[in-house]
Amino acid sequence: MQLKAFIFDWDGVVIDSAFLHRKSWEELSKELGKDLPENHFELGFGKRNQTIIPEILDWSDDDFEIDKWGKRKEAIYRQLGEQEGIQLQPGIKGFLADLSRHSYLTCVATSTERKNVLLAMQQHGLEPYFHGVVSSEDVTLGKPDPEVFIKAALKLGCTNTECVVFEDSPHGILAAQRAHMKTIALTTSHSKDAFEQLKPDLIISSFENLSIDNIRGIN
């Protein structure tokens, strides 16, 4: 495999933000006086707010309300992130530094808002390790559609087959496979069993023991 670029989903891959996202949905539901369905967080993890609010929470089908409430939810998330700090996934900063030393291209490809990504980057000094960000503002279709990964490859100037994607959700892995990219699944948000049917090229529990040589060995 001629590998040139590494593409990273954000929440659950680069950062450990599940607690803050869950808390932000809870605070928004109190503000609006809306109920949160059971398992809403697990069902919505990794999806865009434009999908979560009408289809999972069943709060509204009105585009104006969906946009307004989605933006408010992310504003609450950033407030919490500033107050409590956003945690990195173990080993990720060292892995990114290793990629930088070897001159690989890197990009974020996420369904979250750009401001969310930049906040965590600034907190942890990650800006030098990434060559681009493709966020919710840049796409119209959510995963498992491959749009976000295709745009990330274009931003880096690479062909899809020169890219490997890190994802923590099955629909993210499926999106990357539909883009004809190599895939590495992290079991930070889902169990290993959740990915086995999709047969990603590699399944890992964290970045702590991952080396570039491990990835170069993917056929």
Backbone torsions as a table, in degrees:
resi	resn	phi	psi	omega
1	MET	NA	128.8	175.0
2	GLN	-86.0	95.7	-174.2
3	LEU	-97.6	123.5	179.6
4	LYS	-120.3	-26.0	-170.2
5	ALA	-138.8	146.6	176.8
6	PHE	-117.6	124.5	-178.7
7	ILE	-114.1	129.7	-173.9
8	PHE	-118.0	124.1	160.6
9	ASP	-62.2	164.6	-171.9
10	TRP	-103.6	-72.8	-178.0
11	ASP	-65.8	127.3	-179.4
12	GLY	86.2	-10.0	179.5
13	VAL	-114.4	-62.5	177.5
14	VAL	-86.0	-41.2	-179.8
15	ILE	-119.7	157.2	175.6
16	ASP	-103.9	88.4	-171.0
17	SER	-113.4	7.4	-173.4
18	ALA	-57.3	-43.6	-178.2
19	PHE	-61.8	-44.2	-178.2
20	LEU	-68.0	-39.2	177.9
21	HIS	-66.8	-42.5	178.6
22	ARG	-61.1	-44.7	-179.0
23	LYS	-64.5	-36.9	-179.5
24	SER	-68.1	-37.0	174.7
25	TRP	-64.7	-39.8	-180.0
26	GLU	-64.3	-41.3	179.6
27	GLU	-68.7	-38.5	178.1
28	LEU	-64.7	-41.2	-179.6
29	SER	-62.1	-35.8	177.2
30	LYS	-68.1	-42.0	178.6
31	GLU	-59.1	-42.3	-174.5
32	LEU	-89.0	-12.3	-175.6
33	GLY	69.6	32.7	-178.6
34	LYS	-107.7	148.1	176.4
35	ASP	-84.5	148.5	174.5
36	LEU	-102.5	121.5	178.6
37	PRO	-62.5	153.4	176.6
38	GLU	-61.5	138.8	180.0
39	ASN	64.2	19.3	-179.2
40	HIS	-59.9	-37.1	-174.9
41	PHE	-69.7	-44.2	178.8
42	GLU	-63.9	-40.0	-179.9
43	LEU	-68.9	-31.5	-175.8
44	GLY	-97.2	-5.0	-173.9
45	PHE	-61.6	126.3	178.6
46	GLY	87.4	-6.4	179.9
47	LYS	-94.4	159.9	178.6
48	ARG	-75.6	150.5	178.7
49	ASN	-59.7	-29.8	178.9
50	GLN	-64.9	-19.6	174.7
51	THR	-95.6	-41.0	-175.5
52	ILE	-63.1	-48.9	-172.6
53	ILE	-63.0	-48.6	-179.4
54	PRO	-82.3	-35.3	-169.6
55	GLU	-95.5	-33.1	-177.4
56	ILE	-100.9	-46.2	179.3
57	LEU	-83.1	-24.6	-178.0
58	ASP	57.2	42.2	-178.9
59	TRP	-87.3	-37.2	-176.2
60	SER	-167.7	151.3	171.2
61	ASP	-109.5	4.8	-178.7
62	ASP	-83.2	122.2	-175.1
63	ASP	-59.2	-37.9	-179.8
64	PHE	-64.1	-46.9	179.8
65	GLU	-65.0	-42.3	179.8
66	ILE	-59.2	-46.0	179.6
67	ASP	-65.2	-45.5	-178.7
68	LYS	-62.7	-48.1	-177.6
69	TRP	-70.0	-36.4	177.3
70	GLY	-62.4	-42.6	178.7
71	LYS	-67.2	-37.6	177.8
72	ARG	-64.9	-40.9	178.6
73	LYS	-59.3	-43.8	-178.9
74	GLU	-69.4	-32.5	175.7
75	ALA	-64.5	-40.4	176.2
76	ILE	-62.7	-43.7	178.3
77	TYR	-56.4	-45.5	-178.3
78	ARG	-67.5	-36.1	175.6
79	GLN	-61.0	-45.0	177.8
80	LEU	-64.7	-39.5	179.6
81	GLY	-63.7	-36.3	177.6
82	GLU	-71.9	-37.3	-178.2
83	GLN	-74.7	-43.0	-170.7
84	GLU	-105.7	-15.0	-176.8
85	GLY	84.4	146.2	179.7
86	ILE	-105.6	129.1	-175.0
87	GLN	-88.3	140.5	172.8
88	LEU	-84.0	153.3	170.6
89	GLN	-70.3	141.5	-178.4
90	PRO	-56.4	131.1	174.6
91	GLY	84.5	-8.6	-172.8
92	ILE	-67.5	-39.7	-175.7
93	LYS	-67.3	-39.5	176.9
94	GLY	-65.0	-38.1	178.9
95	PHE	-66.9	-42.6	177.7
96	LEU	-62.6	-39.1	178.3
97	ALA	-64.2	-37.3	178.1
98	ASP	-65.8	-41.5	177.0
99	LEU	-61.6	-39.8	179.9
100	SER	-64.5	-41.0	179.3
101	ARG	-62.7	-30.6	-179.8
102	HIS	-94.6	7.9	173.6
103	SER	62.6	32.1	173.3
104	TYR	-79.7	151.8	174.6
105	LEU	-84.3	145.8	-178.5
106	THR	-139.2	147.8	179.4
107	CYS	-150.1	146.6	171.2
108	VAL	-90.6	136.9	176.4
109	ALA	-135.1	104.8	-167.8
110	THR	-142.4	158.8	175.8
111	SER	-91.1	0.6	179.9
112	THR	-87.9	168.2	-179.6
113	GLU	-74.3	149.4	-179.5
114	ARG	-58.0	-39.8	-179.5
115	LYS	-59.6	-35.5	178.1
116	ASN	-63.7	-44.6	-179.8
117	VAL	-62.7	-47.0	-176.8
118	LEU	-64.7	-34.2	178.3
119	LEU	-60.5	-49.0	-179.7
120	ALA	-68.2	-37.9	177.2
121	MET	-58.9	-43.5	-179.4
122	GLN	-67.9	-38.6	179.6
123	GLN	-62.3	-34.1	-172.8
124	HIS	-114.3	7.1	178.1
125	GLY	63.4	42.3	-177.1
126	LEU	-92.4	-8.3	-174.9
127	GLU	-52.3	-41.8	-177.5
128	PRO	-66.4	-15.2	-174.1
129	TYR	-92.0	-5.4	-177.7
130	PHE	-123.1	140.0	-179.9
131	HIS	-97.6	-3.4	179.2
132	GLY	-179.5	163.7	176.6
133	VAL	-136.3	128.6	169.4
134	VAL	-115.0	117.9	-173.0
135	SER	-123.0	-171.7	-175.1
136	SER	-60.0	-30.2	-179.3
137	GLU	-69.0	-17.0	-173.1
138	ASP	-97.0	-6.5	-175.2
139	VAL	-129.7	158.1	176.1
140	THR	-110.5	-18.1	-177.6
141	LEU	-117.9	134.4	178.6
142	GLY	-87.8	163.9	174.2
143	LYS	-61.1	142.3	17.8
144	PRO	-85.4	10.5	170.8
145	ASP	-66.0	140.4	-174.9
146	PRO	-82.4	4.8	-172.6
147	GLU	-50.8	-46.8	-174.4
148	VAL	-63.0	-36.1	-179.8
149	PHE	-77.1	-36.6	176.4
150	ILE	-61.8	-42.1	179.1
151	LYS	-68.5	-32.5	176.8
152	ALA	-65.2	-43.4	178.2
153	ALA	-62.6	-42.0	178.0
154	LEU	-62.2	-41.0	179.3
155	LYS	-61.9	-35.1	-179.2
156	LEU	-86.1	-10.8	-178.6
157	GLY	75.2	30.5	-178.6
158	CYS	-115.5	158.1	169.3
159	THR	-80.1	157.5	-178.0
160	ASN	-59.0	-37.5	-176.4
161	THR	-73.8	-6.7	176.4
162	GLU	-93.4	5.2	-174.1
163	CYS	-113.9	147.3	169.7
164	VAL	-121.9	138.3	-175.2
165	VAL	-112.9	135.7	172.6
166	PHE	-102.8	124.2	-177.2
167	GLU	-139.4	152.0	178.0
168	ASP	-114.0	6.4	-179.9
169	SER	-131.4	148.2	178.6
170	PRO	-59.5	-39.8	-179.1
171	HIS	-70.7	-24.9	173.4
172	GLY	-71.2	-41.7	176.0
173	ILE	-61.6	-43.7	179.4
174	LEU	-61.8	-40.8	178.2
175	ALA	-60.9	-43.4	179.4
176	ALA	-66.6	-39.1	177.4
177	GLN	-64.9	-37.1	177.6
178	ARG	-67.1	-22.7	175.5
179	ALA	-87.2	1.9	179.6
180	HIS	63.6	40.7	176.2
181	MET	-109.6	155.3	172.4
182	LYS	-69.5	150.1	-173.9
183	THR	-130.8	138.7	173.4
184	ILE	-126.3	120.1	-178.3
185	ALA	-96.4	134.4	173.8
186	LEU	-104.0	136.2	-178.8
187	THR	-92.7	38.9	179.3
188	THR	-81.4	-26.1	-177.5
189	SER	-120.8	-22.0	179.1
190	HIS	-135.0	154.6	179.5
191	SER	-72.9	163.8	177.1
192	LYS	-57.2	-36.7	-179.4
193	ASP	-59.7	-30.9	-177.8
194	ALA	-66.3	-20.7	-176.4
195	PHE	-102.4	-16.9	-168.0
196	GLU	-61.7	-34.7	179.8
197	GLN	-66.1	-30.7	179.9
198	LEU	-79.7	-18.8	177.9
199	LYS	54.7	59.7	172.7
200	PRO	-62.4	162.2	-176.7
201	ASP	-68.6	-25.1	179.3
202	LEU	-155.5	143.4	173.8
203	ILE	-122.5	126.6	-178.4
204	ILE	-130.8	157.6	177.7
205	SER	-93.9	-24.5	178.1
206	SER	-164.9	176.6	177.7
207	PHE	-88.6	-3.5	-169.9
208	GLU	-62.0	-37.2	-178.5
209	ASN	-113.5	19.2	-178.4
210	LEU	-92.7	133.1	177.2
211	SER	-121.1	160.2	177.3
212	ILE	-61.2	-34.6	179.3
213	ASP	-61.8	-34.5	176.8
214	ASN	-59.5	-38.8	-177.3
215	ILE	-79.7	-35.6	176.7
216	ARG	-61.1	-24.0	-179.6
217	GLY	-80.0	-4.6	177.5
218	ILE	-68.9	131.5	179.8
219	ASN	-90.9	NA	NA
